């Protein structure tokens, strides 16, 4: 019986992680194409559109019965919205102002292995002062957001759908109100003056569609894994984004430095997996705590 439960959990973890990898990599590449190729530099407004689309999904899920009535105190909701908005907007602005390579390296700085990857990939990343500041804000707010997702789900016994049902409407409303003004301040361009074409509009719709899966998969994964584990698993996304980013947007493609950086990133994943599975490791302690809770109940 226990092995069956373990197999089901492993299958669920793998499916959740694969869903997150596919949607996360897809939205980065679509957004970069939208910003770099079609000049849609309104990252904050785009994020608001993402959450407006996600809000529509939560309405459908509530109608279908997948989202049950639950309570999330307003102060906690506002704190989460603050962290999440800084995180997502910061990431989109970082993607707009930096290369795909530096965008991913900045995300890697949430764990120590990024120092090695950054030095090995240094020749293939493009960064400027504005982009560097955006990356720093994005990294810190993302770390806080991921911790807070885990915290809220545990404290208020909220599932991924329930938490998304609380947060998506608040994020959509705040970003769509602030977005156009913030984008104008950042880019000196107005979103209503953008020359929308059929292709650029199609990319915006595609970006919003993928964002629904990205938002949902992130909540699912953070609820299933520890925050550090989620970041380590994210190395696979980093490698995929770097490869596809260099193929689609880079001029020089892959070289020895990039390959070495990817090898070090994979080595970091393996090291963390071994270290955390040993007695006293974080994952082992987490499993033990979960087991003790289930015995008590």
C-alpha positions, 0 to 999 in steps of 0.5 A, spaced: 500 500 500 505 504 501 509 503 495 503 504 491 502 511 494 509 513 493 508 511 486 502 515 485 506 521 489 512 520 484 508 520 478 504 526 480 510 530 482 513 528 475 507 530 471 507 537 475 514 538 474 513 537 466 507 541 466 511 547 469 517 546 465 513 546 458 509 552 460 515 556 463 519 555 457 514 556 452 512 563 456 519 565 456 520 564 449 513 567 446 514 573 451 521 574 448 519 574 441 513 579 443 518 584 446 524 583 441 521 582 435 514 585 435 516 591 440 511 590 445 515 593 451 509 593 455 511 588 460 506 590 466 500 591 462 502 584 459 502 581 466 495 584 468 493 580 461 496 574 464 492 574 470 486 577 467 486 570 463 487 566 469 482 569 473 477 567 467 480 560 468 478 560 476 471 562 474 470 556 470 474 552 475 469 554 481 463 553 476 465 546 475 467 545 483 474 544 483 475 551 487 471 550 494 469 556 498 475 558 502 478 564 506 484 568 505 485 574 510 486 581 506 492 582 509 496 576 507 492 577 500 495 584 499 502 581 502 502 576 497 500 580 491 505 585 493 511 580 492 508 576 486 507 583 482 514 585 483 516 578 482 512 577 475 513 584 473 521 584 475 522 578 471 518 581 465 522 587 465 528 583 466 527 579 460 525 585 456 532 589 458 536 583 458 538 577 454 535 570 455 541 568 458 542 573 463 535 573 465 536 565 466 542 567 470 539 572 474 533 567 476 539 562 478 542 566 483 537 564 488 541 558 489 549 558 490 550 554 484 548 560 480 555 563 481 558 558 477 553 558 472 554 565 471 561 565 471 561 560 465 556 563 461 559 570 462 561 571 455 554 570 452 549 574 456 547 581 455 546 586 461 545 593 462 544 597 468 537 598 468 536 590 466 541 589 472 536 592 477 530 589 474 533 582 475 535 584 483 528 586 484 525 580 481 530 575 484 528 577 491 521 578 490 520 571 487 524 568 493 519 571 497 513 569 493 515 562 493 516 562 500 509 565 501 505 561 497 508 555 501 506 558 507 499 560 505 497 553 503 500 550 509 497 555 514 490 556 511 489 549 508 489 552 501 489 547 495 493 550 488 486 552 485 483 555 491 489 560 492 489 561 485 482 563 485 484 568 491 490 571 488 489 572 480 483 577 481 487 581 485 493 581 481 489 582 475 486 588 477 492 591 480 496 590 474 491 592 469 490 599 473 498 600 474 500 597 468 499 602 463 502 608 467 508 604 469 510 601 462 509 609 460 514 611 465 519 605 463 519 605 456 516 612 454 511 609 450 503 608 451 500 601 450 494 604 447 498 607 441 502 601 440 501 598 432 497 592 433 498 587 428 494 580 427 501 577 428 503 581 435 495 580 437 496 572 436 502 572 440 499 576 446 493 571 446 498 565 446 502 569 451 496 569 455 494 562 454 500 559 456 501 564 462 494 560 465 498 554 465 504 557 468 501 560 474 497 554 475 503 549 475 507 554 479 502 553 485 502 546 484 509 545 484 511 550 490 505 546 494 508 539 492 516 541 493 520 545 498 522 552 495 529 550 494 527 543 491 523 547 486 529 552 484 533 546 483 528 542 479 528 549 475 535 548 472 532 544 467 528 550 465 534 554 465 538 549 460 532 548 455 531 556 455 538 557 454 539 552 448 532 555 445 534 562 447 541 562 443 538 558 437 532 563 436 535 569 439 542 569 440 547 570 434 553 566 436 549 560 439 552 555 444 560 555 445 564 551 450 563 556 456 555 555 455 556 547 455 561 547 462 555 552 465 550 547 464 554 541 466 555 545 473 548 546 473 546 539 472 552 537 477 549 542 482 542 538 481 545 531 483 549 534 489 543 537 492 539 531 491 544 526 494 545 531 500 538 532 501 536 525 501 542 523 507 540 523 514 538 530 516 537 533 509 532 537 508 528 533 504 529 527 509 526 532 514 520 534 510 518 527 509 519 525 516 515 531 518 509 529 513 509 522 515 509 524 523 503 528 521 499 523 518 500 518 523 498 523 528 491 524 524 
